[in-house]
Every structure is written in structure tokens, then in C-alpha cells.
């Protein structure tokens, strides 16, 4: 599959939202049950590291980061969101998005990226581990989705170049 990684623009939102909704329907991507509006999404995510994977003009994946805390001590810690459309899964899109997200996050002073993944989401766990994330731990029965308790795996990637002082 031929694709390019580009900055996300507000004009990409409808395609990004559709991919996010695929993840929601899968039941293994997020505790969210509906996608937010552009304004809500835009406010929650950092203004940098907003990426899309584009194939023949269509968005086939996206990635972005959210701050883990408003406290100054955690200014260099961000949580990864990365979604790939069902039709593009297994074709290197996720790996390419994660590599560029890591590169850009370091350029913006992020020293730790974290991922929170449902324990059953083996594809996302494998992607993050392949991308240098280490498993920190399992959070048992951390939340309910559709009336069922779910465990999540917390992973993190510490930058080898940022925050080494």
C-alpha cells in the first residue's frame, strides 16, 4: 500500500472521525462510545504531532497525542492515540505513523510517550512494543465498557534524546 504521512488539518476531521468510529465499534480500541466534535477533539489534543496517513487522497490512519497532566512536571509526557482504518490494517500504516509521531514528539520536547491499551488488543500491544515501548503494568478492571469490566495495559517509551539532563 502506498501512503504518505502528513500533518492533520481540520479538513481531515470527517475522515479521521470515521476511522475513530471504526475503532469504537471494534470494542477493543477505547472506552469512548462516540466520537467527539472537532472542537472537543482539537481542545483535548496537543497542537503538534497530529498526523494522518493518506493513500490516494484518502485518510487511512491517524495519530495524535494528549497531555497526561496539566502539571508542569509532566509537560514532557503525552499519551498516544493511533488508529488505522480496517482496510489499511497490517500494511505498515501504524508503524509509519508511530515512527513519525515519535520523531515529532521528541522535536517538541516530549520525553515520555505512553499508551493505554485493552489487554485483548494484541495488534496495538505488538505495535507499541515493536516501537520501543515497554510494558509498565496491567490495570485490572480499570473501567467498564458495555457493562463489562476491562483491563488495560500501560506502556511507555522513554526518549533516548529528550530529557537526558
C-alpha positions as CSV (number, residue, x, y, z in Angstrom):
1,X,0.0,0.0,0.0
2,X,1.4,3.4,-1.0
3,X,0.7,6.1,1.5
4,X,2.3,9.3,2.9
5,X,2.3,10.7,6.4
6,X,1.2,14.3,6.6
7,X,0.0,16.8,9.2
8,X,-3.6,16.5,10.1
9,X,-5.8,19.5,9.2
10,X,-9.3,20.4,10.3
11,X,-10.5,19.4,6.9
12,X,-9.4,15.8,7.6
13,X,-11.7,15.6,10.6
14,X,-14.6,13.8,9.0
15,X,-12.3,11.0,7.7
16,X,-10.4,10.9,11.0
17,X,-13.7,10.7,12.9
18,X,-14.9,7.8,10.7
19,X,-11.7,5.8,11.5
20,X,-12.1,6.6,15.2
21,X,-15.7,5.4,15.0
22,X,-14.5,2.1,13.4
23,X,-12.2,1.7,16.5
24,X,-15.1,2.4,18.8
25,X,-17.3,-0.2,17.1
26,X,-14.5,-2.8,17.4
27,X,-14.9,-2.7,21.2
28,X,-11.1,-3.0,21.7
29,X,-9.8,0.5,21.0
30,X,-11.3,2.8,23.6
31,X,-13.7,3.3,26.5
32,X,-15.4,6.0,24.5
33,X,-18.7,5.2,23.0
34,X,-18.9,8.0,20.5
35,X,-16.5,10.3,18.7
36,X,-16.3,13.9,19.8
37,X,-16.9,17.0,17.7
38,X,-13.8,18.6,16.0
39,X,-13.8,21.3,18.6
40,X,-13.8,18.9,21.6
41,X,-11.1,16.7,19.9
42,X,-9.0,19.8,19.0
43,X,-9.1,21.1,22.5
44,X,-8.1,17.8,24.1
45,X,-5.0,17.1,21.9
46,X,-1.7,18.9,21.8
47,X,-1.3,21.2,18.8
48,X,1.6,19.3,17.4
49,X,2.0,15.6,16.5
50,X,-1.3,15.5,14.7
51,X,-0.7,13.1,11.8
52,X,-2.7,11.4,9.1
53,X,-1.7,8.6,6.7
54,X,-3.0,9.3,3.3
55,X,-3.4,6.9,0.4
56,X,-4.7,8.2,-3.0
57,X,-6.0,11.3,-1.2
58,X,-8.0,9.4,1.5
59,X,-7.1,9.2,5.2
60,X,-6.3,5.6,6.2
61,X,-4.9,6.2,9.6
62,X,-4.2,8.9,12.2
63,X,-2.2,9.6,15.3
64,X,-2.1,12.4,17.9
65,X,-1.1,13.0,21.5
66,X,-2.8,14.3,24.6
67,X,-1.1,15.7,27.7
68,X,-1.2,13.3,30.7
69,X,-1.4,16.2,33.2
70,X,-1.6,19.9,33.3
71,X,1.1,19.9,36.0
72,X,4.4,21.5,34.8
73,X,6.4,18.5,36.0
74,X,4.7,16.3,33.4
75,X,4.9,18.7,30.5
76,X,7.0,16.2,28.5
77,X,4.7,13.3,29.0
78,X,2.0,12.6,26.4
79,X,-0.5,9.7,25.7
80,X,-0.6,8.3,22.2
81,X,-3.8,7.8,20.2
82,X,-3.3,5.9,16.9
83,X,-6.0,4.4,14.7
84,X,-5.8,2.7,11.3
85,X,-8.8,2.0,9.1
86,X,-9.9,-1.6,8.8
87,X,-9.0,-1.6,5.1
88,X,-5.4,-0.5,5.8
89,X,-4.5,-2.6,8.9
90,X,-1.5,-4.9,8.6
91,X,0.1,-2.8,5.8
92,X,2.6,-0.7,7.7
93,X,0.5,2.3,8.3
94,X,0.5,2.0,12.1
95,X,4.3,1.6,12.2
96,X,4.9,4.6,10.0
97,X,2.5,6.8,12.0
98,X,4.1,5.7,15.3
99,X,7.6,6.3,13.9
100,X,6.8,9.8,12.7
101,X,4.8,10.6,15.9
102,X,7.9,9.6,18.0
103,X,10.2,11.7,15.9
104,X,7.9,14.8,16.1
105,X,7.2,14.3,19.8
106,X,10.9,14.4,20.5
107,X,11.3,17.5,18.4
108,X,8.7,19.1,20.6
109,X,10.3,18.1,23.9
110,X,8.3,15.1,24.8
111,X,10.4,12.7,26.9
112,X,7.9,10.0,27.6
113,X,5.1,8.7,25.4
114,X,2.6,6.4,27.0
115,X,0.0,4.1,25.6
116,X,-3.0,2.6,27.3
117,X,-4.3,-0.5,25.5
118,X,-7.1,-3.0,26.2
119,X,-5.4,-6.3,27.2
120,X,-7.2,-8.1,24.3
121,X,-5.8,-5.6,21.7
122,X,-2.8,-7.7,20.7
123,X,-2.2,-5.8,17.5
124,X,-1.8,-2.4,19.3
125,X,0.3,-4.0,22.0
126,X,2.6,-5.6,19.4
127,X,2.9,-2.2,17.5
128,X,3.9,-0.3,20.6
129,X,6.4,-2.9,21.8
130,X,7.9,-3.0,18.3
131,X,8.2,0.8,18.6
132,X,10.3,0.7,21.7
133,X,7.5,0.9,24.4
134,X,7.9,-1.3,27.5
135,X,5.0,-2.7,29.5
136,X,4.7,-0.9,32.8
137,X,1.8,-2.9,34.2
138,X,-1.7,-4.1,34.0
139,X,-4.6,-2.1,35.4
140,X,-7.2,-4.6,36.3
141,X,-10.9,-3.8,36.0
142,X,-10.0,-0.2,35.4
143,X,-13.3,0.7,33.7
144,X,-16.5,-0.7,32.2
145,X,-17.4,-0.9,28.6
146,X,-20.8,-2.1,27.6
147,X,-21.3,-3.2,31.2
148,X,-18.2,-5.3,31.3
149,X,-15.1,-4.6,33.3
150,X,-12.0,-4.2,31.2
151,X,-8.3,-4.4,31.9
152,X,-5.8,-2.1,30.3
153,X,-2.0,-2.5,29.7
154,X,0.0,0.7,30.4
155,X,3.1,1.0,28.2
156,X,5.7,3.8,27.9
157,X,8.6,4.8,25.7
158,X,11.3,7.0,27.3
159,X,13.1,9.1,24.8
160,X,16.8,8.4,24.5
161,X,17.5,12.0,23.4
162,X,15.0,14.3,25.2
163,X,15.1,14.9,29.0
164,X,18.5,13.3,29.5
165,X,19.9,16.1,31.6
